[in-house]
Amino acid sequence: MAVTDFAYHAFGEPKADESSPRARSVRERMVPPMPANPLWGWLGPLLVAAFGGVLRFIGLAHPRAVVFDETYYAKDAYSLITWLVERVTVKDADKAILAGNLNIWQKCAPDQLDKCASYVVHPPLGKWMIGVGEWMFGMNPFGWRFAAAVAGTLSILIIARVARRMTRSTLLGCFAGLLLALDGLHFVLSRTALLDIFLMFWVLAGFACLVADRDWARRRLVEWYETGPLSPEGPSLGLRPWRIGAALCMAAACSVKWSGIFFLAAFAVMSVLWDFGARRAVGLRRPYAGAFTKDVPPAVAAYGGVWFLAYMATWTGWFVTATGYGRNWAQATSSGPFYFVFDSMRSWVKYQWQVFTFHSGLETSHPYMSEPWQWPLLLRPVAFYYEGKQNACGARDCSEAVLGVGTPVIWFGSLLALVALIAWYVASRDWRAGAVLLSYAVGWLPWFYFAITDNRTMFLFYAIPMVPFMVLAITLCAGWLIGPANRTASGALPMRRTIGAAVVGAFALLALINFWWLYPILTAELIPYTEWKARMLFDKRWI
């Protein structure tokens, strides 16, 4: 049914009964029905997430070492759950921790506590999440990696559910979850106490909330169309819980790493554009005026007000203690409660500016640094851990390694899928293709600016927020290959669907085999050096 048909019906004649063919057509077009079996809609994704969780939790405490940047975040997390702020540790604190000695804090005189405050360059939420695992299981490798494994496992469930909602297929949802479970970079970061897995988790959760909000808002518009009073601008949709959830998730993302701000801005614009499209699709005479007056103000309140309050709440430990870096507690408490709030905020803003200038001038060379244009091709992964041993694995030279690299089948396959999605979006303006392309671009393109203007030190694992959208791109293309479930006159499925299902199944099998081949160098499994070297896809770049 054309948009003009909707408009004529909404504003020229009395409204149709909800059961009429015209009304059913509007509902089906605006909110396509979900798969018929809701039980499998949860059970299938939960089983895939359980599979990914088992992979991530088995041997989580191995290697028993402080891996790569765990040296910063594991100790900062322990400081937060101990002191509410990050504090300076003594020399060789890593060795002391692994030996079971937790007396690792630098001691300062009572009038020089500011010298024990640690200057940290990332917001605190990711470290608080790591700290929860340390509080539950102790200051040991399992404890500081526990939260990352939980976040990685839950992200598999989220992507399976959001892919199911976007494709209206439980099978394709499970396919998306399986691919994320089998990605090597996602797997390694799910087993390492770095911040990036938490950034990815909250970005994906925010995206999932917005996709759910899109359905929710369209359903409300259809209900108004079927039963409500006439209006050229349409109704106010009231409180939108999924949009508030998205704002909270994006606040959490920015509270892990500041790069979450790019996703916050892009998702806010994307959500409002979806509102424009929904009001136009239902046939309103003034859809844009309706969106600007009824959708944009609450969106600004959610993405501005709710986001800001949630972001500031993650800094509570810094505000309520005297020992945070740059806190300036003595001056803030010297002149009454009003000045305390004013001076505390001034100190906090000054601290944020120091962090910003640190990031913008970060040019320290590192052997595993890479440029953003190298990331999609996996040209320079990060060696998180390597230890050579002799005569320990049935061979003279043995290796234990954790290489932060994506599964090549998935990454290279996603490049083809993203190109296909560009053509798909140009031809059809399909909102799903647009959302995935935008999200992937937001996770990737801003880093080009920093690479060109600041010559900034960057690593492949900065690309982890892109990985869920790479998987969604593959999943959407898989759905296109398989095609609709319409049967022929004889009751048989069309040949396209059979061939498409075979191709998609073969791709999933190749991803599984590729992950299995890489598994020993993702988990520090003790293997002969020759086997380790055989897994270096690009010999000079991966070593």
C-alpha positions, 0 to 999 in steps of 0.5 A, a space after each residue: 500500500 502506498 503512503 498516499 493510501 495511508 494519508 487518504 485513509 487517515 485524514 479523508 475518511 473514518 478509520 478502518 477497523 483493526 481487523 480490516 485488510 487495510 489496517 492489517 496491511 499497515 501493521 504488517 508493513 510498519 511492524 513485520 511479525 516476529 517468528 512464531 515460536 518465542 520459546 526458540 527465540 530465546 532458547 536458540 540464542 541462549 544455547 549459542 551464548 552458552 557455547 561461546 561462554 564455555 569457550 571463554 571460561 575454560 582455562 580463563 586463568 591461563 596464562 597465569 601472568 599479567 597480560 599486556 595492558 592488564 598491568 594497568 587495568 587490573 591494578 586500577 580496578 583493585 584500587 577502585 574497589 579498595 579506595 574508590 579511586 586509582 592509586 599509585 602502586 609500588 615497583 614490581 607490583 605485578 610480581 607481588 600480586 602473582 606471588 600473593 602479596 597484595 601490599 602493593 600501594 605506595 605510602 604517602 604522608 597524611 599531608 601528601 596524599 595527592 602524591 599517591 593519586 594515580 593519573 589515569 586517562 580513561 573513565 572508571 566504569 570499565 575498571 569498576 566492572 573488572 573490579 567486581 570480578 576481583 571482589 568476587 574471586 580475588 586479585 588473580 588472573 581469573 578474578 580480573 578476567 571474569 567480568 570480560 568473559 561475562 561481557 563477551 558471553 552476554 554480547 553473544 546473546 545480545 547480537 543473536 537477539 538483535 539479529 533475530 529482531 532485524 531479520 525476523 528469523 531465529 535461525 539467522 539470529 543464532 547464526 550471528 551469535 555463532 559468528 561472534 562466538 567464533 571471532 578470534 579478537 572478540 574471544 581474546 578480549 573476552 579473556 583479557 582484562 582490557 577495557 575494549 570488550 566493555 566498550 563493545 558490549 555497551 555499544 552493542 547493547 545501546 544499538 539493540 535498545 534502539 532497534 527495539 525502540 524502533 519496533 516499539 515506536 512503530 507499534 505505538 503509531 500503528 495502534 494510534 492509526 487504528 484507534 486514535 483521533 485524527 491528527 496531521 502530525 500524529 501522537 506523542 509516543 510518551 515515555 520510551 523505555 528502550 530509548 532511555 535504556 539506549 541512553 544509559 548504555 551509551 553513557 556506560 560506553 563513554 564511561 569506559 572509553 571516550 571513543 563511545 561518544 562517536 557512537 552516542 552522536 551517531 545513534 542519536 541521529 539514527 534514532 531520530 531519522 527512524 522517527 521521521 521515517 515511521 511518521 512518514 510511513 504511517 501516512 501523516 500529513 506533516 510527519 517532519 513537524 510531528 517528529 520535531 515537536 513530539 520526538 526530538 525534545 524527549 530524544 534530546 532529554 534522553 541522549 542529553 540529560 539521562 546520558 549526562 547524569 549516568 556518565 557523572 554517576 560513574 565518577 562518584 568515587 572521585 567526587 566523594 573521596 579526597 585522594 583522587 588525582 587532581 581532586 583538590 579536596 582541601 580547597 573545595 571544602 574550605 568555603 561552604 557547600 556551594 563552593 564545594 560543588 563549584 570547585 569540585 566541578 572545576 577540578 573535574 573539568 580540569 582533569 578531563 582536559 588533561 586527559 584529552 590533551 594526553 590522548 590527542 598527543 599520544 604518539 609513543 611508538 609501539 612494535 604492535 601499533 597499526 593504522 586504521 586502514 590496516 585493521 579490516 585486513 588483519 595486517 598487524 595484530 597484537 601479541 598479548 603474550 608470548 613465552 618460549 619454552 624448550 623440551 616441554 611439548 614433545 619438541 625442542 622449541 615450544 611456544 605459548 602465545 595469545 595473539 589478539 587477531 580476528 578470525 580471517 574467514 569472518 573478517 574477510 567475509 565481512 568485507 564482501 558483505 559490507 560492499 554488498 550492503 552498500 549496494 543494497 542500501 543504495 538500491 533499496 534504502 533498507 534501514 537495516 543496511 543503513 544502520 549496520 553501515 553507519 555503525 561500522 563507519 562510526 567505529 572505524 572512520 574517526 580513527 583516520 582523523 587521529 592517524 592523520 592529524 595526531 599520528 596517534 598510537 593505535 592497535 587492532 583491538 581498537 576495532 572491536 566495537 566494529 566486530 558486531 556490525 561486521 557480523 550483522 553485515 554477514 547475517 543480513 547478506 546470509 538472509 538475502 542469499 537464503 531468501 524468503 520461506 515461500 514454497 512452490 505450488 508443489 510444497 517444495 522450497 525454491 532452489 535458491 533457498 536450498 543453495 543459499 542455505 548450503 552457502 551460509 552453512 558452509 561459511 559457518 563451518 569454515 569460520 568454525 574450522 578457522 577458529 579451531 585452527 587459531 585456538 592454540 595461539 588465542 589461548 596460550 596453549 603449549 605447542 611446538 614452535 613450528 605449529 605456532 609459526 604455521 599459524 602466522 597468516 602474514 609471516 612478517 606482520 603477525 610476528 
